[in-house]
Amino acid sequence: MNSDQNEIYSKVVRAGKRTYFFDIKATKGNDLYITLTESKKVYGEDGIDNFQKHKIFLYKEDFEKFKEGLDDVLLKIEEMKNI
């Protein structure tokens, strides 16, 4: 395990200026959940770079509905590209 004791698995996806982190974590009661983090490098007025992060927590009771929603919009995008 990593230094973050409740982290079980991590997948990093680099996509242009953004990096996405898909992390599986466990609660103290051993329930699994996912954190999705988007990290983007931004530059301040002083020219120093910084990372802007946005995080979503996805709990096990929502996995299937989240997957269905994501699958639906990805399918719709594919359909729209073929029009």
PyMOL commands that set and color helices and strands:
alter all, ss='L'
color gray80, all
select helices_A, chain A and resi 60-81
alter helices_A, ss='H'
color red, helices_A
select strands_A, chain A and resi 7-15+18-26+32-43+49-59
alter strands_A, ss='S'
color yellow, strands_A
deselect
rebuild
show_as cartoon
